[in-house]
């Protein structure tokens, strides 16, 4: 079975772009448009990896990341924060909350796939 990725973003153009990219690379993709939906999606089915925006309705990405890391069932799921917030303090906050990678928008498709592949390989090792 192909690895499952939960994509959490409220920008339709970003979601569409990443869905096409990730599905084209052979991944199963589910989408959550806000932080609360992301947590519910994890309750329904634990993904192999999460791509998480910071600026989200209903719960921001920092809070979602913190909650994921505090929950035993989700603690080891790799998280890539993908956000327009590019200041060093914001990056440090994301990593401190438990993100495995912090990528700023605009992003390179190649960089996204490299991080996804690397984190999934590490998680499965």
VEXZA-411086 format. One record per residue (C-alpha): x, y, z. Coordinates in pm, whole numbers, plus 50000, padded with zeros to 5 digits. Example, Ala and Ser with C-alpha at 12.3 -4.5 7.8 and 13.67 -1.06 7.14 Angstrom:
2
      u      v      w
  51230  49550  50780
  51367  49894  50714
//
This chain:
125
      u      v      w
  50000  50000  50000
  50128  50347  49913
  50217  50580  50201
  49938  50811  50314
  49992  51187  50339
  49758  51425  50517
  49776  51766  50352
  49651  52044  50579
  49608  52377  50400
  49323  52617  50338
  49453  52762  50009
  49285  52576  49720
  49567  52647  49472
  49831  52509  49708
  49616  52203  49784
  49557  52132  49415
  49924  52176  49328
  50045  51950  49607
  49776  51688  49546
  49884  51656  49183
  50252  51645  49279
  50213  51388  49557
  49965  51163  49378
  50190  51172  49073
  50473  51047  49296
  50255  50755  49407
  50131  50876  49744
  49776  50847  49878
  49665  51201  49972
  49389  51316  50207
  49313  51685  50261
  49204  51881  50567
  49115  52251  50523
  49169  52358  50885
  49336  52256  51208
  49031  52095  51363
  48967  51887  51050
  49332  51779  51057
  49299  51641  51408
  48975  51462  51314
  49142  51314  51005
  49418  51176  51228
  49158  51026  51463
  48991  50858  51165
  49311  50721  51010
  49669  50791  51117
  49867  50914  50815
  50225  50820  50739
  50322  51188  50704
  50158  51530  50750
  50217  51847  50549
  50087  52128  50770
  50030  52496  50700
  50075  52738  50991
  49802  52989  50914
  49483  52784  50936
  49128  52845  51050
  48995  52684  51370
  49342  52588  51507
  49672  52715  51374
  49945  52481  51257
  50164  52542  51561
  49885  52426  51794
  49802  52127  51572
  50168  52027  51566
  50193  52055  51945
  49878  51844  51993
  50000  51581  51750
  50327  51549  51940
  50144  51523  52274
  49928  51232  52153
  50096  50891  52169
  49928  50755  51853
  50054  51049  51644
  50382  51134  51817
  50606  50971  51557
  50424  51081  51241
  50665  51303  51044
  50543  51662  51004
  50649  51909  50738
  50537  52263  50810
  50476  52444  50482
  50403  52811  50533
  50440  53169  50418
  50578  53255  50763
  50949  53266  50690
  51110  53459  50974
  51369  53270  51175
  51166  53299  51498
  50865  53142  51323
  51082  52862  51189
  51224  52802  51537
  50871  52794  51681
  50761  52534  51426
  51059  52312  51496
  51016  52360  51873
  50652  52245  51842
  50780  51923  51688
  50792  51973  51312
  51054  51762  51137
  51097  52016  50855
  50995  52377  50796
  50955  52489  50435
  50850  52839  50331
  50620  52933  50044
  50683  52969  49759
  50836  52624  49759
  51015  52398  49517
  50830  52080  49415
  51163  51897  49420
  51232  52010  49777
  50888  51893  49893
  50935  51549  49737
  51288  51517  49879
  51165  51594  50230
  50865  51361  50196
  51082  51076  50067
  51352  51131  50331
  51112  51155  50626
  50910  50853  50517
  51227  50647  50468
  51351  50751  50813
  51015  50676  50979
  51002  50329  50823
  51361  50242  50920
//
